[in-house]
């Protein structure tokens, strides 16, 4: 069977449930700091997540409520939001998705390189990583963030940089994603992709068939993964063996 060399993890919605319990309250606190009476509840924020990027999200919402904001205020909001998110992420409030910790440790034991490839900023990712349990410390070989590339997902640049830095053969790599921009980015870089769909991505249904497998989660002993498309997995868990199966099945 083909040997898996590396996996590339997206963060928001894939590695951890950062959006509703991390980014959303950080936005709301930033709005209060800057004197705005905006409040994004879970339903509204889920709709706004269809807009990529926090700055763009705030601009679009301002237009929706007919309260245009200038670039100076946007910059203040962005800085305030980032500071609040760093505190939230560092506190341990943001949790890993089911099966992630198990799979991280399994791949680490098998000496498979693990990299983060995300559209989030480096400071946000580092704050999240610092809150992880001690058994996961230092588990990632490196990361590619929004600070490292000029063109973000859905462009292939983040994944191409990760390939270059990890010195991995793209035929021996699997990317984990949850969104249409992330999926398209991985495929544009020539990578196999396992998708754990985010419910708020309206475009994702049109691109599901592009992924090698689609699952609702990575699976644990008490919370099995449901395979939406792709080969079945043993005991409802995504494993090293399953990922190597994806590579082998699509290399013929």
ChimeraX attribute file (.defattr): number of C-alpha atoms within 10 A of each C-alpha:
attribute: neighborCount
match mode: 1-to-1
recipient: residues
	/A:1	9
	/A:2	14
	/A:3	16
	/A:4	26
	/A:5	21
	/A:6	24
	/A:7	24
	/A:8	27
	/A:9	21
	/A:10	25
	/A:11	22
	/A:12	21
	/A:13	19
	/A:14	23
	/A:15	23
	/A:16	17
	/A:17	18
	/A:18	22
	/A:19	17
	/A:20	18
	/A:21	16
	/A:22	23
	/A:23	24
	/A:24	20
	/A:25	20
	/A:26	23
	/A:27	24
	/A:28	19
	/A:29	20
	/A:30	23
	/A:31	21
	/A:32	14
	/A:33	14
	/A:34	13
	/A:35	8
	/A:36	13
	/A:37	9
	/A:38	15
	/A:39	15
	/A:40	16
	/A:41	12
	/A:42	14
	/A:43	10
	/A:44	10
	/A:45	18
	/A:46	18
	/A:47	13
	/A:48	20
	/A:49	18
	/A:50	17
	/A:51	17
	/A:52	13
	/A:53	12
	/A:54	18
	/A:55	15
	/A:56	13
	/A:57	15
	/A:58	20
	/A:59	16
	/A:60	15
	/A:61	17
	/A:62	14
	/A:63	11
	/A:64	10
	/A:65	9
	/A:66	9
	/A:67	10
	/A:68	13
	/A:69	12
	/A:70	8
	/A:71	11
	/A:72	9
	/A:73	11
	/A:74	17
	/A:75	12
	/A:76	15
	/A:77	24
	/A:78	18
	/A:79	13
	/A:80	19
	/A:81	22
	/A:82	19
	/A:83	16
	/A:84	19
	/A:85	27
	/A:86	19
	/A:87	16
	/A:88	22
	/A:89	25
	/A:90	19
	/A:91	14
	/A:92	17
	/A:93	15
	/A:94	21
	/A:95	16
	/A:96	19
	/A:97	16
	/A:98	23
	/A:99	21
	/A:100	18
	/A:101	17
	/A:102	18
	/A:103	18
	/A:104	21
	/A:105	14
	/A:106	14
	/A:107	19
	/A:108	16
	/A:109	10
	/A:110	11
	/A:111	12
	/A:112	18
	/A:113	19
	/A:114	22
	/A:115	23
	/A:116	23
	/A:117	27
	/A:118	25
	/A:119	25
	/A:120	18
	/A:121	14
	/A:122	15
	/A:123	15
	/A:124	19
	/A:125	21
	/A:126	14
	/A:127	18
	/A:128	25
	/A:129	18
	/A:130	16
	/A:131	18
	/A:132	19
	/A:133	10
	/A:134	9
	/A:135	10
	/A:136	16
	/A:137	11
	/A:138	11
	/A:139	17
	/A:140	17
	/A:141	14
	/A:142	15
	/A:143	22
	/A:144	26
	/A:145	21
	/A:146	16
	/A:147	13
	/A:148	16
	/A:149	14
	/A:150	9
	/A:151	12
	/A:152	20
	/A:153	23
	/A:154	19
	/A:155	18
	/A:156	21
	/A:157	20
	/A:158	27
	/A:159	30
	/A:160	20
	/A:161	17
	/A:162	20
	/A:163	19
	/A:164	11
	/A:165	14
	/A:166	18
	/A:167	11
	/A:168	16
	/A:169	13
	/A:170	19
	/A:171	17
	/A:172	20
	/A:173	25
	/A:174	23
	/A:175	27
	/A:176	23
	/A:177	30
	/A:178	26
	/A:179	29
	/A:180	24
	/A:181	20
	/A:182	26
	/A:183	28
	/A:184	22
	/A:185	24
	/A:186	29
	/A:187	18
	/A:188	16
	/A:189	17
	/A:190	15
	/A:191	26
	/A:192	26
	/A:193	28
	/A:194	25
	/A:195	28
	/A:196	22
	/A:197	22
	/A:198	19
	/A:199	15
	/A:200	16
	/A:201	19
	/A:202	14
	/A:203	12
	/A:204	19
	/A:205	12
	/A:206	9
	/A:207	13
	/A:208	18
	/A:209	12
	/A:210	16
	/A:211	22
	/A:212	20
	/A:213	20
	/A:214	22
	/A:215	20
	/A:216	16
	/A:217	23
	/A:218	26
	/A:219	23
	/A:220	18
	/A:221	12
	/A:222	9
	/A:223	13
	/A:224	19
	/A:225	22
	/A:226	17
	/A:227	19
	/A:228	15
	/A:229	15
	/A:230	14
	/A:231	14
	/A:232	15
	/A:233	18
	/A:234	12
	/A:235	12
	/A:236	19
	/A:237	24
	/A:238	25
	/A:239	20
	/A:240	17
	/A:241	13
	/A:242	15
	/A:243	25
	/A:244	18
	/A:245	18
	/A:246	23
	/A:247	22
	/A:248	16
	/A:249	13
	/A:250	10
	/A:251	11
	/A:252	5
